[in-house]
Amino acid sequence: MSPEDLFVKNERLDAYEWRGLLSLKSALSDFEPLAKRTGLGPIVADRLVAKGLAEKGDCSARYQSIGMTTGYRLSVLGWTIADRGRWPRR
């Protein structure tokens, strides 16, 4: 099994991480600023990035024009965990 498969099989998310993951599901392909994501702050967003569930990058020009430079979106692994659920299958 690959490390990603083991992660998907065993990783449990706490309530804050799960809520943040669900919040990022609506940022389909663009990096969106945290100001657009209700219930998601920088601490949890950085935890999701550290786990590989989210990606951090420059916002699109639309958001940069109003002063927001850093955005987040789900990674491929994040989409897999979102489809799997908060808890691993037994």
C-alpha positions as CSV (number, residue, x, y, z in Angstrom):
1,M,0.0,0.0,0.0
2,S,1.2,3.5,-0.8
3,P,1.5,6.1,2.0
4,E,-1.5,7.9,0.7
5,D,-3.6,4.7,0.8
6,L,-2.5,4.2,4.4
7,F,-3.4,7.8,5.2
8,V,-6.9,7.4,3.7
9,K,-7.4,4.1,5.5
10,N,-6.3,5.3,9.0
11,E,-6.6,9.1,9.3
12,R,-9.2,10.6,11.6
13,L,-10.1,14.2,11.5
14,D,-11.2,16.2,14.5
15,A,-14.3,18.4,14.3
16,Y,-12.4,21.5,13.3
17,E,-10.5,19.8,10.5
18,W,-13.7,18.2,9.2
19,R,-15.6,21.5,9.1
20,G,-12.7,23.2,7.4
21,L,-12.5,20.4,4.8
22,L,-16.2,20.7,4.1
23,S,-15.8,24.5,3.8
24,L,-13.1,24.2,1.2
25,K,-15.2,21.8,-0.9
26,S,-16.9,24.8,-2.5
27,A,-13.5,26.3,-3.7
28,L,-13.6,24.0,-6.7
29,S,-10.4,24.9,-8.5
30,D,-9.4,28.5,-7.5
31,F,-7.4,29.4,-4.5
32,E,-10.0,31.3,-2.4
33,P,-9.1,33.5,0.6
34,L,-10.2,32.5,4.1
35,A,-12.5,35.5,4.2
36,K,-14.8,33.5,1.8
37,R,-14.7,30.4,3.9
38,T,-16.9,30.6,7.0
39,G,-15.8,28.5,9.9
40,L,-12.3,28.2,8.7
41,G,-9.4,30.1,10.2
42,P,-5.7,30.2,9.5
43,I,-4.7,27.6,12.2
44,V,-7.0,24.9,10.9
45,A,-6.2,25.8,7.3
46,D,-2.5,25.4,8.0
47,R,-3.2,22.0,9.7
48,L,-5.0,20.8,6.6
49,V,-2.1,21.9,4.4
50,A,0.4,20.2,6.7
51,K,-1.6,16.9,6.4
52,G,-1.7,17.3,2.6
53,L,-5.5,17.7,2.5
54,A,-5.4,21.3,1.2
55,E,-3.1,23.4,-0.9
56,K,-2.1,27.0,-0.3
57,G,-1.4,29.4,-3.1
58,D,-1.8,32.8,-4.6
59,C,-5.4,34.0,-5.0
60,S,-6.8,34.7,-8.5
61,A,-6.6,38.3,-9.8
62,R,-10.2,38.9,-8.7
63,Y,-9.3,38.5,-5.0
64,Q,-5.8,40.1,-5.3
65,S,-7.5,43.3,-6.6
66,I,-9.2,43.7,-3.3
67,G,-6.1,43.0,-1.2
68,M,-6.4,39.2,-0.6
69,T,-3.2,37.4,-1.6
70,T,-3.3,33.9,-0.1
71,G,-5.9,31.3,-0.8
72,Y,-6.7,27.7,-0.2
73,R,-8.3,24.8,-2.0
74,L,-8.6,21.0,-1.5
75,S,-5.9,18.8,-2.8
76,V,-6.6,15.4,-4.5
77,L,-6.1,13.7,-1.2
78,G,-8.5,16.2,0.5
79,W,-11.2,15.3,-2.1
80,T,-10.6,11.6,-1.3
81,I,-11.0,12.2,2.4
82,A,-14.1,14.4,1.9
83,D,-15.7,11.5,-0.1
84,R,-14.6,8.9,2.4
85,G,-15.9,10.8,5.5
86,R,-14.5,12.0,8.8
87,W,-13.8,8.6,10.2
88,P,-12.0,5.7,8.4
89,R,-14.0,2.7,7.4
90,R,-13.9,-0.3,9.8
